[in-house]
């Protein structure tokens, strides 16, 4: 069983669900935005097409919301918040649990919809649906664990207490690479805290978000608490700016590129909004001489080629110590040769398309730059066909720090291998970037494991492990890779504010 197959099959199923399985998408393909519990179009009547990246054919079209439409959604969310914030934790918990059950019952149709609009292999899409549902389940439980504190008072006639309250309307902008899980990871935490949300999903993958709204409605999420607004690539900047600057929005949560994150931070600064930013990465994957080569290769395969390399935590630079370099490279090459590129609906496919032609061109440019500066293509290195979005899984050796692929996030199936001599050299290379989201290393030396784990300047570290993400663990980075944490017991705090109560005259 391959590392990528293990990735999507090792999620446990403790509960049996009656899973719907239809020839299409089970009635979950929605062509309208979702505001105030209603399916609505843009006031202008404008729409934009959603393209299947595997064949570049349109799946359908959705409303192209502008500033006026988005403003109405924010006002609806603010009105709904006035009531939702007063619901009990148990009420919110039960509704979220019902949403989780609906997702699990419809997981096959949700996975098919995800593969159609995003392209990832159906097996990976199934894994994402279960992973995404896990956040709804988790925060349905965390809703009942929002605790305050009693504080010992320095004065005998006073009592000091803190409580936690929802921040208000949360504006969310989500990416295309995990169009289901990034919605649930953000929205379920906010809803559990008592917030209402307005979500602007990626223009490339709006259908997964809209399907979640349909199931949320069936689960009993009240009108106005969960809202999805769809906007084209042309209108997204103005709608994003509105979310950041509107006085009725109290919180912004964004997952995407560092460049866009910086723009949103500036736009949010004028009203001093609470922000969560999960931004770009440039993860180093370090293999030391003491590592188990087979385990390291399996870890690199899972980390690098999941979602065709289109994840913010995927290995962007593979650093291999000189004593093990050649053996690792040969074993890695053999593993990569077993990958199958194609339409995500085809049996046996492990690598789907990149999201669009611009993404392919970026990978091509990184390969060309590296080769022009002395890197060697071990396998792959080319686009499959002239106008397709498919790119061969690629390994480069002889990669140096001055090459673009070592300095920038590629976001594609390119594995650049860099040889190093000493532990200090590996750490210096790994930490030489402004990003600090994730890092990985494989070692059999216990002392070295502690040293490297503590010295890597990242928010998450995979130690002899290529897959980091877990509902129960905090997800987030340091440096220019973001602010705040998602998932885990800490994720709900992003949508809560602490209020101090001082009781006198006791």
C-alpha positions in Angstrom: 0.0 0.0 0.0 1.4 3.4 -1.0 2.0 6.3 1.3 -0.7 8.3 -0.5 -3.2 5.4 -0.2 -2.4 5.2 3.5 -3.1 8.9 3.8 -6.7 8.6 2.8 -7.4 5.3 4.5 -6.0 5.6 8.0 -8.7 8.0 9.2 -10.8 5.9 11.7 -14.5 5.4 11.3 -16.0 4.7 14.7 -19.6 5.1 13.6 -21.5 3.5 10.8 -23.4 5.9 8.5 -26.0 5.3 5.9 -23.9 6.9 3.1 -25.8 8.3 0.1 -24.3 7.3 -3.3 -25.8 8.8 -6.4 -24.8 8.9 -10.1 -24.4 12.7 -9.8 -23.9 14.9 -6.8 -27.0 13.9 -4.8 -28.8 17.2 -5.3 -25.9 19.1 -3.7 -24.8 21.0 -6.8 -26.1 24.5 -6.1 -25.9 27.4 -8.6 -26.8 30.2 -6.2 -25.2 31.9 -3.2 -26.6 31.2 0.2 -27.6 34.3 2.3 -30.2 34.4 5.1 -31.1 30.8 4.6 -32.1 31.5 0.9 -30.5 30.6 -2.4 -29.9 34.0 -4.1 -28.3 35.4 -7.2 -26.4 38.6 -7.6 -28.6 41.7 -7.9 -27.0 42.4 -11.2 -27.7 39.0 -12.5 -24.0 38.4 -13.2 -22.5 34.9 -13.0 -19.2 33.3 -13.7 -18.3 29.8 -14.8 -16.6 27.1 -12.7 -14.2 25.0 -14.6 -13.2 21.4 -14.2 -9.3 21.5 -14.2 -9.0 18.0 -15.5 -10.7 18.8 -18.9 -11.0 22.6 -18.8 -14.8 22.3 -19.4 -17.3 24.3 -17.4 -19.2 22.5 -14.6 -21.8 25.3 -14.3 -22.0 28.9 -13.2 -22.6 30.7 -9.9 -23.5 34.3 -8.9 -20.9 36.9 -9.3 -21.4 39.0 -6.1 -20.2 42.5 -5.9 -19.9 45.0 -3.0 -23.6 45.7 -2.8 -24.5 42.0 -2.6 -21.8 41.3 0.0 -22.9 44.3 2.1 -26.4 42.8 2.3 -24.9 39.5 3.4 -22.9 41.2 6.2 -26.0 43.0 7.4 -28.0 39.7 7.5 -25.2 38.0 9.4 -25.0 40.8 11.9 -28.8 40.6 12.5 -28.6 36.8 13.0 -25.7 37.2 15.4 -27.9 39.2 17.8 -30.0 36.0 18.5 -27.3 33.3 17.8 -25.0 34.7 20.4 -27.6 34.1 23.1 -28.2 30.4 22.3 -26.9 27.9 24.8 -23.7 26.0 24.3 -25.7 22.8 24.2 -28.0 24.2 21.5 -25.0 25.1 19.3 -23.4 21.7 20.0 -26.4 19.7 18.9 -26.9 21.7 15.7 -23.2 21.2 14.8 -23.4 17.5 15.6 -26.4 17.3 13.2 -24.3 19.1 10.5 -21.5 16.6 11.1 -24.0 13.7 10.6 -25.4 15.2 7.4 -21.9 15.6 6.0 -21.0 12.0 6.8 -24.2 10.7 5.3 -23.4 12.6 2.1 -19.7 12.1 2.0 -19.6 10.2 -1.3 -21.5 12.9 -3.2 -19.4 15.6 -1.5 -16.2 13.9 -2.6 -17.4 13.6 -6.2 -18.3 17.3 -6.2 -14.9 18.2 -4.8 -13.0 16.1 -7.4 -15.1 17.7 -10.2 -14.2 21.3 -9.3 -10.8 20.9 -7.8 -9.4 17.8 -9.6 -7.8 15.9 -6.7 -8.2 12.1 -7.0 -11.4 10.7 -5.6 -9.7 8.7 -2.9 -8.0 11.9 -1.6 -11.3 13.8 -1.9 -13.0 11.2 0.2 -10.3 11.6 2.8 -10.8 15.4 2.8 -14.5 15.0 3.4 -14.0 12.9 6.5 -11.2 15.2 7.7 -13.3 18.2 7.2 -16.3 16.7 8.9 -14.0 16.0 11.9 -13.7 19.7 12.6 -17.5 20.0 12.8 -17.6 17.1 15.2 -14.7 18.5 17.2 -16.2 22.0 17.6 -19.6 20.6 18.3 -17.9 19.2 21.4 -15.7 22.3 22.1 -18.8 24.5 22.1 -19.6 23.1 25.6 -16.1 23.7 26.9 -15.9 27.5 26.7 -14.8 28.2 30.2 -14.1 31.4 32.1 -12.0 31.8 35.3 -12.4 32.9 38.8 -9.4 34.9 40.0 -8.2 35.2 43.6 -8.9 38.8 44.6 -6.3 41.0 46.4 -9.2 42.6 48.3 -11.6 40.8 50.6 -14.7 42.7 49.4 -14.2 42.0 45.7 -14.6 39.0 43.5 -12.9 38.7 40.1 -14.3 36.7 37.2 -13.7 36.3 33.5 -16.2 35.1 30.9 -15.8 34.5 27.2 -18.1 35.9 24.6 -18.3 35.6 20.7 -16.6 38.4 18.8 -19.4 38.9 16.3 -19.6 38.5 12.6 -16.7 36.6 11.2 -15.6 37.2 7.6 -13.8 34.3 6.0 -11.9 33.9 2.7 -11.0 30.3 1.9 -8.7 28.6 -0.7 -9.3 26.2 -3.5 -6.9 23.4 -2.5 -9.1 22.1 0.4 -12.5 23.5 -0.5 -14.4 21.5 2.0 -12.1 21.2 5.0 -11.1 24.9 5.0 -14.7 25.9 5.3 -15.5 23.5 8.1 -12.3 24.3 10.1 -13.1 27.9 10.2 -16.9 28.0 10.2 -17.6 25.3 12.8 -15.2 27.0 15.3 -17.0 30.4 14.8 -20.5 28.9 14.9 -19.6 26.9 18.1 -18.4 30.1 19.7 -21.7 31.9 18.9 -20.6 33.9 15.9 -22.3 34.2 12.5 -20.2 33.9 9.4 -19.9 35.3 5.9 -17.7 33.1 3.7 -16.1 34.0 0.4 -14.9 30.7 -1.0 -12.3 30.5 -3.8 -13.8 31.4 -7.2 -12.2 28.1 -8.5 -14.1 25.9 -6.1 -17.4 27.4 -4.8 -19.6 24.3 -5.1 -18.1 22.4 -2.1 -18.9 25.5 0.1 -22.5 25.8 -1.3 -23.1 22.0 -0.7 -22.0 22.4 2.9 -24.6 25.2 3.3 -27.3 22.9 1.9 -26.4 20.3 4.5 -26.1 23.0 7.2 -29.7 24.1 6.4 -30.9 20.6 6.7 -29.1 20.3 10.0 -30.9 23.3 11.5 -28.3 26.1 11.3 -30.6 29.2 11.5 -30.9 31.6 8.6 -28.2 34.2 8.6 -25.7 32.3 10.8 -23.9 30.6 7.8 -23.7 32.6 4.6 -21.7 31.9 1.4 -21.1 34.6 -1.2 -19.5 33.7 -4.5 -17.4 36.2 -6.5 -15.4 36.0 -9.6 -11.6 36.6 -9.7 -12.3 40.1 -10.9 -14.6 41.0 -8.1 -12.8 39.2 -5.3 -10.5 42.1 -4.4 -13.3 44.5 -3.8 -15.4 42.0 -1.8 -12.4 41.0 0.3 -11.7 44.7 1.0 -15.3 45.2 2.1 -15.1 42.2 4.5 -11.9 43.7 6.0 -13.2 47.3 6.3 -16.9 46.9 7.1 -17.7 48.0 10.7 -20.2 45.2 11.3 -17.5 42.5 10.6 -15.5 41.9 13.8 -13.2 39.1 12.7 -11.3 38.1 9.5 -10.0 34.6 8.9 -8.0 33.9 5.7 -6.1 31.0 4.2 -4.1 31.7 1.1 -0.9 33.3 -0.1 1.3 35.5 2.1 1.1 38.4 -0.5 -2.7 38.5 -0.3 -2.6 38.0 3.5 -0.5 41.2 3.9 -3.0 43.1 1.8 -5.9 41.9 4.0 -4.0 42.7 7.2 -3.5 46.3 6.0 -7.2 46.6 5.1 -8.2 45.2 8.5 -5.9 47.5 10.5 -8.1 50.7 10.1 -10.9 49.1 12.2 -8.4 47.0 14.4 -10.1 43.7 13.5 -9.2 40.4 15.1 -7.5 38.4 12.4 -6.4 34.8 11.7 -4.0 34.3 8.8 -2.8 30.9 7.6 -0.4 31.9 4.8 2.2 30.4 2.6 4.9 27.9 3.5 8.3 26.8 2.2 8.6 23.6 4.2 12.0 21.9 4.5 12.0 18.1 4.7 15.3 17.0 6.2 16.7 13.4 6.0 19.7 12.7 8.3 22.2 9.8 7.8 20.6 8.0 10.8 17.1 7.9 9.2 15.3 4.9 8.0 15.4 5.4 4.2 12.2 3.6 3.4 10.3 5.5 6.1 11.8 8.8 4.9 10.8 8.1 1.3 7.2 7.2 2.4 7.0 10.4 4.4 8.4 12.5 1.5 5.9 10.9 -0.9 2.9 11.7 1.4 4.1 15.2 2.2 5.2 16.2 -1.3 2.7 14.7 -3.6 -0.6 14.9 -1.7 -2.9 17.1 -3.7 -0.3 17.1 -6.5 1.9 19.2 -4.2 -0.7 21.9 -3.9 -0.7 22.3 -0.1 0.8 25.0 2.1 2.5 22.3 4.3 3.9 20.2 1.6 7.7 19.6 1.4 9.1 22.4 -0.8 12.8 21.7 -0.2 14.1 18.2 0.5 17.5 18.3 2.3 19.4 15.0 2.4 22.6 14.4 4.3 25.5 13.4 2.0 26.0 9.9 3.5 22.4 8.8 2.6 21.8 11.1 -0.4 22.2 8.7 -3.2 20.3 5.8 -1.6 17.4 8.1 -0.7 17.3 9.6 -4.2 17.2 6.2 -5.9 14.5 4.9 -3.6 12.5 8.1 -3.9 12.8 7.9 -7.8 11.4 4.4 -7.7 8.5 5.5 -5.5 7.6 8.5 -7.7 7.6 6.2 -10.8 4.6 4.4 -9.4 2.5 7.5 -9.3 -0.3 7.8 -11.9 -1.3 11.1 -13.3 -4.8 11.7 -14.7 -8.4 12.7 -14.1 -9.3 12.3 -10.5 -12.3 10.1 -11.3 -10.1 7.4 -13.1 -9.2 4.3 -11.2 -5.7 4.2 -9.8 -4.9 7.9 -10.3 -2.8 9.4 -7.5 -2.0 12.7 -9.1 -4.7 15.0 -10.4 -4.3 18.2 -12.4 -3.0 21.5 -11.1 -5.8 24.0 -10.5 -5.2 26.0 -13.7 -2.7 26.9 -16.5 -1.0 29.6 -14.4 -0.2 27.0 -11.7 1.4 24.8 -14.4 3.4 27.6 -15.8 4.8 28.4 -12.3 6.1 24.8 -11.9 7.5 24.9 -15.4 9.4 28.2 -14.6 10.8 26.7 -11.4 12.1 23.7 -13.2 13.6 25.8 -16.0 15.3 28.1 -13.6 16.8 25.3 -11.6 18.1 23.4 -14.7 19.6 26.6 -16.1 21.6 27.0 -12.9 22.9 23.4 -12.8 20.2 21.2 -11.3 19.5 17.8 -12.9 16.1 16.4 -13.7 16.0 12.9 -12.3 12.5 12.2 -13.4 9.6 14.1 -14.9 10.0 17.8 -15.5 7.4 18.4 -18.2 3.7 19.3 -18.7 1.6 16.4 -20.0 0.2 17.8 -23.3 0.3 21.3 -24.7 -2.8 22.8 -23.0 -3.5 20.5 -20.1 -3.2 21.2 -16.4 -1.3 18.0 -15.7 2.4 18.1 -14.8 4.7 15.1 -14.3 5.8 14.4 -10.8 9.4 15.7 -10.8 12.6 15.2 -8.9 15.6 17.6 -9.2 19.0 17.0 -7.7 21.9 19.4 -7.4 19.6 22.1 -6.2 21.2 25.2 -4.6 19.8 28.0 -2.4 20.0 30.6 -5.2 17.4 28.7 -7.3 13.8 29.9 -7.3 12.4 26.6 -6.3 14.5 26.8 -3.1 13.4 30.3 -2.3 9.7 30.3 -3.3 6.7 28.0 -2.7 6.2 26.0 -5.9 2.7 24.6 -5.1 3.1 21.8 -7.5 4.6 18.2 -7.9 8.2 19.4 -7.9 10.6 17.8 -5.4 14.0 19.6 -5.3 16.7 17.7 -3.5 19.6 19.6 -1.8 22.6 17.8 -0.3 24.1 18.9 3.0 26.9 17.8 5.3 26.2 18.9 8.9 23.3 19.4 11.2 24.1 23.1 11.5 24.1 23.5 7.7 20.7 21.8 7.4 19.2 24.1 10.1 20.6 27.2 8.5 19.1 26.2 5.1 15.8 25.3 6.6 15.5 28.5 8.5 16.8 30.8 5.7 13.2 31.6 4.5 10.7 34.2 5.7 8.1 31.5 5.9 7.6 29.3 9.0 4.6 27.1 8.6 5.7 23.5 8.7 8.9 21.5 8.7 9.8 17.8 8.6 12.8 15.7 9.5 13.7 12.0 9.7 16.3 10.8 12.2 17.1 7.8 14.3 19.1 9.8 16.9 17.0 10.7 19.9 19.2 13.6 21.0 19.2 15.0 17.5 15.5 14.7 17.3 15.0 17.1 20.3 17.7 19.5 19.0 16.2 19.8 15.5 12.6 20.0 16.7 13.4 22.9 18.9 15.6 24.7 16.4 13.3 24.7 13.4 11.6 28.0 13.1 8.1 26.8 12.2 4.7 26.4 13.8 4.5 22.6 13.2 7.1 19.9 13.0 6.7 16.4 11.6 9.2 14.1 13.3 9.7 10.8 11.3 6.2 11.6 9.9 5.1 13.2 6.6 1.5 14.0 7.5 0.9 16.7 10.2 -2.7 17.7 10.0 -5.1 16.5 12.7 -8.4 17.9 13.9 -7.1 17.7 17.5 -3.8 19.5 16.9 -3.3 23.3 16.4 -2.6 24.3 12.8 -0.7 27.5 12.1 2.7 29.1 11.5 5.3 31.7 12.6 7.2 34.4 10.8 5.3 35.4 7.6 3.3 32.2 7.5 0.5 33.5 9.6 -1.2 34.6 12.8 -3.3 32.4 15.1 -4.2 28.7 15.2 -7.0 26.6 13.7 -8.4 23.3 14.9 -7.6 21.9 18.4 -8.8 23.3 21.7 -7.2 26.6 20.7 -9.1 27.1 17.5 -12.3 28.3 19.1 -10.5 31.0 21.0 -9.9 32.8 17.7 -13.7 33.7 17.8 -14.0 34.6 21.5 -13.1 37.6 23.5 -12.4 37.7 27.2 -14.4 40.0 29.4 -13.3 40.7 33.0 -16.0 41.2 35.7 -15.1 42.8 39.0 -17.8 42.5 41.7 -17.4 45.0 44.6 -19.1 45.5 47.9 -19.0 41.8 48.8 
